[in-house]
Amino acid sequence: MTGQVRTVDGRVAGRRGQATRQKLLDCLSEMLSSSPYRDVKVIDVARKAGTSPATFYQYFPDVEGAVLEIAEEMATEGAQLTALVEGRNWVGKAGWAAAEELVDGFLDFWRRNDAILRVVDLGAAEGDKRFYKIRMKILNSVTNSLTESMKELQAKGKVDKDLSPAAMAGSLVAMLAAVASHQKGFQTWGVKQAELRPNLALLVHLGVTGKKPTR
């Protein structure tokens, strides 16, 4: 956490206040992993954090406000997924490595943030623009970087000139997000993580380069 942390009424929180605020967020994150979002109450979060509802309201207007704080921090981390695409070489064996690392990055990010991402997806699906913007912050950075990579390949004659880089990149990122959010579902179908990863990477590589990978 960087910059000044303020209470709801605008006061700058001291070191102890910042620690209390972070503990409330940590406890809320933990509760979201085991309870439906709308079942989580302020009193329960405060009790788990060893403080009072009054203290909670010093830092957040309600549970939803605290959830948005967690989601914003998570989105900032998620935007860094673009580093898995920027400046990568998609030719030859390097292209296969790039596809694998992009897949690994998405699957790992979703596993670590599964609870809050479910809340973000729910809010976005219900038309809440705040959650929609957070979801787009995560996906847009990767989509834009992947689009630029495909444009470069296209300019070098390595990708079909009739391909739309933006459309393909957007489709691939949407696929990655959907698969990453459904990892537990794949397990119920008998698909092991070790099987999911290379097949997903194959689809990414084919989408970006139009060719089978060199391994």
C-alpha positions in Angstrom: 0.0 0.0 0.0 1.4 3.4 -1.1 0.5 7.0 -0.3 -1.5 8.3 2.5 -4.3 6.2 3.9 -7.4 8.2 5.0 -10.4 7.4 7.1 -13.9 7.8 5.7 -14.1 11.4 7.2 -10.8 12.4 5.5 -8.3 12.1 8.4 -4.9 10.6 7.6 -4.5 7.3 9.3 -1.5 6.7 11.5 0.6 3.5 11.4 -1.6 1.7 13.9 -4.7 2.8 11.9 -3.2 1.6 8.7 -2.4 -1.8 10.3 -6.0 -2.1 11.5 -7.4 -1.2 8.1 -5.2 -3.8 6.4 -6.2 -6.4 8.9 -9.9 -5.7 8.2 -9.2 -6.2 4.5 -7.2 -9.4 5.1 -10.0 -10.8 7.2 -12.6 -9.8 4.6 -10.6 -11.5 1.8 -10.4 -14.7 3.9 -14.1 -14.7 4.5 -14.9 -14.2 0.8 -13.1 -17.4 0.1 -15.6 -19.4 2.2 -18.8 -17.3 2.2 -21.1 -15.8 -0.5 -20.3 -12.1 -0.9 -23.7 -10.9 0.2 -23.7 -13.0 3.3 -20.6 -11.2 4.7 -21.6 -8.6 7.3 -19.7 -5.8 8.8 -20.0 -7.2 12.3 -18.6 -10.5 11.2 -15.6 -8.9 9.6 -14.9 -6.7 12.6 -15.2 -9.6 15.0 -12.8 -11.7 12.9 -10.3 -8.8 12.9 -10.7 -8.4 16.7 -12.2 -5.0 16.5 -15.6 -3.3 16.4 -18.1 -2.3 13.6 -17.5 1.3 14.6 -13.8 0.9 13.7 -14.7 -0.8 10.4 -16.8 2.2 9.5 -13.9 4.5 10.2 -12.2 3.1 7.1 -15.0 1.8 4.8 -18.6 2.9 4.2 -19.8 -0.7 4.0 -18.7 -4.2 3.0 -19.0 -3.4 -0.7 -16.6 -0.4 -0.3 -14.0 -2.6 1.3 -14.5 -5.3 -1.4 -13.8 -2.6 -4.0 -10.6 -1.7 -2.2 -9.4 -5.3 -2.3 -10.5 -5.6 -6.0 -8.6 -2.4 -7.0 -5.4 -3.7 -5.4 -5.9 -7.0 -7.1 -6.5 -5.3 -10.5 -3.2 -3.4 -10.2 -1.4 -6.7 -9.7 -3.4 -8.2 -12.6 -2.4 -5.4 -15.0 1.2 -6.6 -14.6 0.3 -9.7 -16.6 1.1 -7.6 -19.6 4.8 -8.2 -18.7 4.2 -11.7 -20.0 3.5 -10.4 -23.4 5.5 -7.2 -24.0 8.7 -7.6 -26.0 8.2 -11.4 -26.4 9.5 -13.3 -29.4 6.7 -15.4 -30.9 8.9 -17.1 -33.5 10.2 -20.7 -33.1 10.7 -22.2 -29.7 10.5 -18.8 -28.1 6.9 -18.5 -29.2 6.0 -21.7 -27.4 7.7 -20.5 -24.3 5.8 -17.2 -24.5 2.5 -19.1 -24.9 3.2 -21.3 -21.9 4.3 -18.4 -19.6 1.2 -16.4 -20.5 -1.1 -19.4 -19.7 0.8 -20.0 -16.5 0.5 -16.4 -15.5 -3.3 -16.3 -16.0 -3.9 -19.6 -14.2 -1.8 -18.7 -11.3 -3.3 -15.2 -10.9 -6.8 -16.6 -11.0 -6.0 -19.3 -8.4 -4.5 -16.8 -6.0 -7.4 -14.3 -6.4 -10.3 -16.7 -7.0 -12.5 -15.3 -4.3 -12.3 -11.6 -5.1 -12.4 -12.3 -8.9 -15.7 -14.2 -8.4 -17.2 -11.1 -6.7 -15.8 -8.9 -9.5 -17.3 -11.1 -12.2 -20.7 -11.1 -10.3 -20.7 -7.3 -10.0 -19.7 -6.9 -13.7 -22.4 -9.3 -14.8 -25.0 -7.4 -12.9 -24.0 -4.2 -14.6 -22.1 -2.5 -11.8 -19.7 -0.2 -13.7 -17.3 -0.1 -10.8 -16.7 -3.9 -11.0 -16.8 -3.8 -14.8 -14.0 -1.2 -14.9 -11.9 -3.3 -12.5 -12.3 -6.4 -14.7 -11.4 -4.5 -17.8 -8.3 -3.0 -16.1 -7.0 -6.6 -15.7 -7.9 -7.8 -19.2 -7.3 -4.7 -21.3 -3.6 -4.3 -20.6 -2.9 -7.9 -21.7 -5.2 -7.6 -24.7 -3.5 -4.4 -25.9 0.0 -5.9 -25.5 -1.0 -9.0 -27.3 -2.6 -7.0 -30.1 0.7 -5.0 -30.6 2.6 -8.3 -30.7 0.4 -9.6 -33.4 0.6 -6.4 -35.4 4.4 -6.7 -35.4 4.2 -10.3 -36.6 1.7 -9.2 -39.3 4.0 -6.3 -40.4 6.8 -8.8 -40.8 4.6 -11.1 -43.0 4.5 -13.9 -40.4 0.8 -13.6 -39.7 -2.1 -13.5 -42.3 -2.7 -9.9 -43.4 -6.5 -10.5 -43.2 -6.4 -11.3 -39.5 -7.6 -8.7 -37.1 -5.0 -8.5 -34.3 -7.4 -6.8 -31.9 -10.2 -9.3 -32.4 -7.9 -12.3 -32.1 -6.1 -10.9 -29.0 -9.4 -10.1 -27.3 -10.8 -13.5 -28.0 -7.7 -15.2 -26.7 -7.7 -13.1 -23.5 -11.4 -13.8 -22.9 -10.7 -17.5 -23.4 -7.9 -17.4 -20.9 -10.0 -15.6 -18.3 -12.9 -18.0 -18.8 -10.7 -21.1 -18.5 -8.8 -19.7 -15.6 -12.0 -18.9 -13.6 -13.2 -22.5 -14.3 -10.2 -24.5 -13.2 -12.1 -26.4 -10.5 -14.8 -27.2 -13.1 -12.2 -28.9 -15.3 -11.2 -31.1 -12.5 -14.8 -32.4 -12.1 -14.6 -33.3 -15.8 -11.5 -35.3 -15.2 -9.2 -32.8 -16.8 -6.0 -32.6 -14.8 -4.1 -29.3 -14.4 -1.1 -30.9 -16.2 -3.3 -31.6 -19.2 -5.0 -28.2 -19.2 -1.9 -26.1 -19.4 -0.3 -27.4 -22.6 -3.6 -27.6 -24.5 -4.4 -24.0 -23.5 -0.9 -22.9 -24.5 -1.4 -24.6 -27.9 -4.6 -22.6 -28.5 -2.8 -19.4 -27.6 0.2 -20.1 -29.9 -2.1 -21.1 -32.8 -4.1 -17.9 -32.3 -1.1 -15.6 -32.2 1.0 -17.2 -34.9 -1.4 -19.3 -36.9 1.2 -22.1 -36.7 1.8 -25.2 -34.6 4.5 -24.6 -32.0 8.1 -25.6 -32.3 8.9 -27.3 -29.0 
